[in-house]
């Protein structure tokens, strides 16, 4: 009996010391996450809060602080006219989730035209737009430009509609994607969100301010 009590005392001592000298847990692991793709809020000023950023107000510097250093940036000259400025962050971790993230930045058209002219080359894109990859040093010059849109491509493919219904609710409208038998888009205009669901390809979530959201003219009301 004495031997058993002695063993129990030793075990209790070891457990007590382990607890006492154990490192402090990471507060980020204990705090509830606020940056998941379905955690969306429209702010009073019309900006859209998602991924701990405010689309329409947060800058590239804010996005970099959240997602990490960008991998590259490019200006796109749309075939119908005008320019877009996009920055690619590659693989980003959101707790257990991973995704590729692209942000679109606001800039005057003359600035975008100048950036395109300063690019070392131009590339054709599948959409028919011209792509002008920007030099790495140009990214520092874009730090204060506001974010106008975020694209989120989940690392897990083949997510079914039930996954999105559970987390985002019923969309207001939907649209089958042209030239595809497996893809369709869901639209949530009041949250500035569109979701491309593809049974055989990657899903894409795109966020903009609700005031900037444009529902396609041929979108259909969603019914179960």
C-alpha positions as CSV (number, residue, x, y, z in Angstrom):
1,X,0.0,0.0,0.0
2,X,2.8,2.4,0.9
3,X,4.4,1.7,-2.5
4,X,1.2,2.5,-4.3
5,X,0.7,5.7,-2.4
6,X,4.3,6.7,-3.1
7,X,3.7,6.1,-6.9
8,X,0.6,8.1,-6.8
9,X,2.4,10.9,-5.1
10,X,5.2,10.9,-7.7
11,X,2.6,10.9,-10.5
12,X,0.8,13.8,-8.9
13,X,4.1,15.7,-8.5
14,X,5.1,15.1,-12.1
15,X,1.7,16.3,-13.4
16,X,1.8,19.3,-11.2
17,X,5.2,20.3,-12.4
18,X,4.2,19.8,-16.0
19,X,1.3,22.1,-15.6
20,X,3.4,24.7,-13.7
21,X,6.2,24.8,-16.2
22,X,4.1,24.3,-19.3
23,X,4.3,27.3,-21.8
24,X,1.5,29.8,-22.0
25,X,-1.0,28.8,-24.8
26,X,-1.0,31.0,-27.8
27,X,-3.9,33.5,-27.3
28,X,-4.7,33.4,-31.0
29,X,-5.4,29.6,-30.7
30,X,-7.8,30.3,-27.8
31,X,-9.6,33.3,-29.3
32,X,-12.6,32.7,-31.7
33,X,-11.7,33.4,-35.3
34,X,-13.1,36.5,-36.9
35,X,-11.5,36.1,-40.4
36,X,-13.4,33.1,-41.9
37,X,-14.9,33.6,-45.4
38,X,-18.5,33.5,-44.1
39,X,-18.0,36.1,-41.4
40,X,-19.2,39.1,-43.4
41,X,-20.5,42.5,-42.1
42,X,-21.6,45.6,-44.0
43,X,-20.2,48.7,-42.2
44,X,-22.2,51.9,-41.7
45,X,-20.0,53.6,-44.3
46,X,-20.8,51.0,-46.9
47,X,-17.5,49.2,-46.7
48,X,-17.5,45.4,-46.4
49,X,-15.8,43.7,-43.4
50,X,-14.4,40.3,-44.2
51,X,-11.1,38.6,-43.4
52,X,-10.5,41.3,-40.7
53,X,-10.3,43.9,-43.6
54,X,-12.7,46.5,-44.7
55,X,-13.1,46.5,-48.5
56,X,-13.3,50.1,-49.7
57,X,-11.3,51.4,-46.8
58,X,-8.4,49.0,-46.0
59,X,-5.2,49.4,-48.0
60,X,-2.7,47.0,-49.6
61,X,-0.5,47.6,-46.5
62,X,-3.4,46.3,-44.4
63,X,-3.9,43.3,-46.6
64,X,-0.2,42.5,-46.4
65,X,-0.3,42.7,-42.7
66,X,-3.2,40.1,-42.8
67,X,-2.1,37.8,-45.6
68,X,1.6,38.1,-45.6
69,X,3.9,39.5,-48.4
70,X,2.4,39.5,-51.9
71,X,3.8,37.1,-54.5
72,X,3.3,39.4,-57.5
73,X,1.1,42.1,-59.0
74,X,-0.2,42.9,-62.5
75,X,-2.3,45.4,-64.4
76,X,-5.0,44.1,-66.7
77,X,-6.2,46.1,-69.7
78,X,-9.7,44.9,-70.3
79,X,-10.7,44.1,-73.9
80,X,-13.8,46.3,-73.5
81,X,-11.6,49.2,-72.2
82,X,-10.3,50.3,-68.8
83,X,-7.7,48.8,-66.4
84,X,-7.6,46.6,-63.3
85,X,-4.8,46.3,-60.7
86,X,-4.5,43.0,-59.0
87,X,-2.1,41.7,-56.3
88,X,-1.6,38.0,-55.7
89,X,-0.9,36.6,-52.2
90,X,-0.6,32.9,-53.1
91,X,-1.5,30.4,-50.3
92,X,-2.9,32.0,-47.2
93,X,-3.8,30.2,-43.9
94,X,-7.0,30.9,-42.0
95,X,-6.8,28.6,-39.0
96,X,-7.5,25.1,-40.5
97,X,-8.4,26.6,-43.9
98,X,-6.0,27.5,-46.7
99,X,-6.8,29.5,-49.8
100,X,-5.3,31.5,-52.6
101,X,-6.1,35.2,-52.3
102,X,-6.1,38.0,-54.9
103,X,-7.0,41.6,-54.1
104,X,-8.0,44.3,-56.5
105,X,-6.8,47.8,-55.8
106,X,-8.2,51.2,-56.6
107,X,-6.0,53.6,-58.7
108,X,-6.6,56.4,-61.2
109,X,-6.7,55.2,-64.8
110,X,-3.7,57.4,-65.7
111,X,-1.7,55.7,-63.0
112,X,-2.7,52.2,-64.2
113,X,-1.8,53.2,-67.8
114,X,1.6,54.3,-66.7
115,X,2.2,51.1,-64.7
116,X,1.2,49.1,-67.8
117,X,3.6,51.1,-69.9
118,X,6.5,50.6,-67.4
119,X,6.0,46.8,-67.4
120,X,8.7,44.7,-69.0
121,X,6.2,42.6,-71.0
122,X,2.6,42.0,-71.7
123,X,0.8,38.6,-71.8
124,X,-2.4,37.5,-73.3
125,X,-5.0,36.1,-70.8
126,X,-7.8,33.6,-71.4
127,X,-10.4,36.3,-71.1
128,X,-8.9,38.3,-73.9
129,X,-7.5,41.0,-71.6
130,X,-3.9,42.0,-71.7
131,X,-1.9,41.3,-68.6
132,X,1.1,43.5,-67.6
133,X,3.2,41.9,-64.8
134,X,4.6,44.5,-62.5
135,X,8.1,44.6,-61.1
136,X,8.5,43.5,-57.4
137,X,9.7,47.0,-56.4
138,X,6.5,48.5,-57.7
139,X,4.5,46.8,-54.8
140,X,6.0,49.2,-52.3
141,X,4.5,52.1,-54.3
142,X,1.0,50.6,-54.1
143,X,0.9,50.2,-50.3
144,X,-1.6,53.0,-49.6
145,X,-4.0,52.1,-52.4
146,X,-7.4,51.0,-51.1
147,X,-8.7,47.4,-51.6
148,X,-11.8,47.3,-53.8
149,X,-12.3,43.5,-54.1
150,X,-11.0,40.3,-52.7
151,X,-11.1,36.9,-54.5
152,X,-10.8,33.8,-52.3
153,X,-10.0,30.4,-53.9
154,X,-10.4,27.6,-51.3
155,X,-7.6,25.1,-51.1
156,X,-10.2,22.3,-50.8
157,X,-11.8,21.6,-54.2
158,X,-15.2,20.0,-54.9
159,X,-17.1,21.7,-52.1
160,X,-20.7,20.9,-52.6
161,X,-23.6,23.4,-52.6
162,X,-24.7,22.2,-49.1
163,X,-21.4,23.4,-47.7
164,X,-22.1,27.0,-48.9
165,X,-25.8,26.9,-48.0
166,X,-25.0,26.0,-44.5
167,X,-22.5,28.8,-44.1
168,X,-23.8,31.6,-46.3
169,X,-27.5,30.9,-46.5
170,X,-29.7,31.0,-49.6
171,X,-28.5,33.2,-52.4
172,X,-30.7,35.8,-53.9
173,X,-30.0,34.7,-57.5
174,X,-27.9,32.2,-59.5
175,X,-26.6,31.8,-63.0
176,X,-25.3,28.7,-64.9
177,X,-21.9,29.5,-66.2
178,X,-21.7,29.6,-70.0
179,X,-19.7,26.8,-71.7
180,X,-19.8,24.7,-68.6
181,X,-22.1,21.9,-67.5
182,X,-20.6,21.7,-64.0
183,X,-20.3,25.4,-62.9
184,X,-22.8,27.9,-61.6
185,X,-22.6,31.2,-59.7
186,X,-24.6,32.2,-56.7
187,X,-25.1,35.9,-55.8
188,X,-25.6,37.7,-52.5
189,X,-26.0,41.3,-53.5
190,X,-26.7,42.6,-50.0
191,X,-23.3,41.2,-48.9
192,X,-21.4,42.0,-52.0
193,X,-20.6,38.3,-52.5
194,X,-20.6,36.0,-55.5
195,X,-19.6,32.3,-55.3
196,X,-18.6,30.2,-58.3
197,X,-19.3,26.6,-57.6
198,X,-17.8,24.0,-59.9
199,X,-18.2,20.3,-59.5
200,X,-15.0,19.7,-61.5
201,X,-12.9,22.8,-60.8
202,X,-12.0,25.2,-58.0
203,X,-14.6,27.3,-56.3
204,X,-14.1,31.1,-56.2
205,X,-15.6,33.6,-53.7
206,X,-15.5,37.2,-54.7
207,X,-16.2,40.1,-52.4
208,X,-16.9,43.8,-53.1
209,X,-18.8,46.6,-51.4
210,X,-22.5,46.0,-51.8
211,X,-22.7,49.4,-53.4
212,X,-20.3,48.2,-56.1
213,X,-22.0,44.8,-56.7
214,X,-23.5,44.3,-60.2
215,X,-25.9,41.5,-60.6
216,X,-25.8,40.0,-64.1
217,X,-28.8,40.9,-66.1
218,X,-29.5,37.2,-67.0
219,X,-29.2,36.0,-63.4
220,X,-32.3,34.0,-62.2
221,X,-34.0,34.0,-58.8
222,X,-32.7,31.2,-56.7
223,X,-35.2,28.4,-55.9
224,X,-34.5,25.2,-54.0
